[in-house]
Amino acid sequence: MRALTAHSRPLVALVMGDPAGISPELTARLLADCDMRAAADILAIGDARVLATGAHVAGVDLDIGVVREFEAPSERPLLLDLGHLDPADVAPGAPSAQGGRFALANLDCALILAMEEHVSAVCFTPFNKLAMRLAAPHYEDESTYVADLVGQAAQASEFNIIEGVVWNARVTSHVPLKEVASHITQERILRAIRLTADTMRRAGFAAPRLAVAALNPHAGDGGMFGREEIEIIAPAIERARTEQLRVEGPFPSDTVFLRARNGHFDAVVTMYHDQGQIAMKLMGFDRGVTYLGGFPFPICTAAHGTAYEIAGKGLADPGGMRAALRLAAQLASPVR
């Protein structure tokens, strides 16, 4: 797998996510991490009181500055303190509208700074989707929320990445399993293939090698277990090849990730959420990254969730967030 192109000293907005989970602890751990501070200039966005709680849980001392309006960090990271949440108002380990509003306000601020080119990438600690929907009921996930705020009508998609191993993209995402087949069309598959190839080229892959997973067991076994592979998926792949894209399939989903892990492909395009997520998390749960592709600036987070069950216990593994911040820094252009 080709290494991602690195840039020197980008400015990354580090968004504090759900305050009831491990996000405050993870934010504090990243700000105290010398390797992370060497990878990028960091502007954390949140509330100083929530961050102080996270630092206490993590057992770290923070050497950062605190500002109330945008200022670019130089010698040390900065916290842009929005002053909008008293930690006592949110119960640890439970989703709430207050927690959702806190996380979304931080994300709003980061996205605006990115659109105005004050920061070159956005990296957020985990959100909780229920808390997010309690705060903003019309949005199904972070991708749709970001697309609306950025004002982008073009397709965007989540990518799951294990650096040095494989990327995963998907045709459908947060939809009920019983509805997946009705969402599988040639146009959706072709859009997913195009977006994957384009995003990976911008990440430094000259000609990414893509594999497309089947929908049905044994890739339908010649139509015995479903005809989507014959009538929809294979024709979409052929259309992509006419555009000079390096794409093969459809492959049975129980073997395609083995081939990718062994170096035959750079990315796997799956038909639905868990078809890829299970494989990716088995291969690298502690270092998996979710990248929101298709936007004009990098947006990254860890592939894991808010881990309510260990909130406040000092047990959060920062590996995924470290990988997310590194990726955001590598994909970003330095702010001029």
Rosetta blueprint (number, residue, H / E / L):
1 M L
2 R L
3 A L
4 L L
5 T L
6 A L
7 H L
8 S L
9 R L
10 P L
11 L E
12 V E
13 A E
14 L E
15 V E
16 M L
17 G L
18 D L
19 P L
20 A L
21 G L
22 I L
23 S H
24 P H
25 E H
26 L H
27 T H
28 A H
29 R H
30 L H
31 L H
32 A L
33 D L
34 C H
35 D H
36 M H
37 R H
38 A H
39 A H
40 A L
41 D E
42 I E
43 L E
44 A E
45 I E
46 G E
47 D L
48 A H
49 R H
50 V H
51 L H
52 A H
53 T H
54 G H
55 A H
56 H H
57 V H
58 A H
59 G L
60 V L
61 D L
62 L L
63 D L
64 I L
65 G E
66 V E
67 V E
68 R L
69 E L
70 F L
71 E L
72 A L
73 P L
74 S L
75 E L
76 R L
77 P L
78 L E
79 L E
80 L E
81 D E
82 L L
83 G L
84 H L
85 L L
86 D L
87 P H
88 A H
89 D H
90 V L
91 A L
92 P L
93 G L
94 A L
95 P L
96 S L
97 A H
98 Q H
99 G H
100 G H
101 R H
102 F H
103 A H
104 L H
105 A H
106 N H
107 L H
108 D H
109 C H
110 A H
111 L H
112 I H
113 L H
114 A H
115 M H
116 E L
117 E L
118 H L
119 V L
120 S L
121 A E
122 V E
123 C E
124 F E
125 T L
126 P L
127 F L
128 N L
129 K H
130 L H
131 A H
132 M H
133 R H
134 L H
135 A H
136 A L
137 P L
138 H L
139 Y L
140 E L
141 D L
142 E H
143 S H
144 T H
145 Y H
146 V H
147 A H
148 D H
149 L H
150 V H
151 G L
152 Q L
153 A L
154 A L
155 Q L
156 A L
157 S E
158 E E
159 F E
160 N E
161 I E
162 I E
163 E L
164 G L
165 V L
166 V E
167 W E
168 N E
169 A E
170 R E
171 V L
172 T L
173 S L
174 H L
175 V L
176 P L
177 L H
178 K H
179 E H
180 V H
181 A H
182 S H
183 H H
184 I L
185 T L
186 Q H
187 E H
188 R H
189 I H
190 L H
191 R H
192 A H
193 I H
194 R H
195 L H
196 T H
197 A H
198 D H
199 T H
200 M H
201 R H
202 R H
203 A L
204 G L
205 F L
206 A L
207 A L
208 P L
209 R L
210 L E
211 A E
212 V E
213 A E
214 A L
215 L L
216 N L
217 P H
218 H H
219 A H
220 G H
221 D L
222 G L
223 G L
224 M L
225 F L
226 G L
227 R L
228 E H
229 E H
230 I H
231 E H
232 I H
233 I H
234 A H
235 P H
236 A H
237 I H
238 E H
239 R H
240 A H
241 R H
242 T H
243 E L
244 Q L
245 L L
246 R L
247 V E
248 E E
249 G E
250 P E
251 F E
252 P L
253 S L
254 D L
255 T L
256 V H
257 F H
258 L H
259 R H
260 A H
261 R H
262 N L
263 G L
264 H L
265 F L
266 D L
267 A E
268 V E
269 V E
270 T E
271 M L
272 Y L
273 H H
274 D H
275 Q H
276 G H
277 Q H
278 I H
279 A H
280 M H
281 K H
282 L H
283 M H
284 G H
285 F L
286 D L
287 R L
288 G L
289 V E
290 T E
291 Y E
292 L E
293 G E
294 G L
295 F L
296 P L
297 F L
298 P L
299 I E
300 C E
301 T E
302 A E
303 A L
304 H L
305 G L
306 T L
307 A L
308 Y H
309 E H
310 I H
311 A L
312 G L
313 K L
314 G L
315 L L
316 A L
317 D L
318 P L
319 G H
320 G H
321 M H
322 R H
323 A H
324 A H
325 L H
326 R H
327 L H
328 A H
329 A H
330 Q H
331 L H
332 A L
333 S L
334 P L
335 V L
336 R L
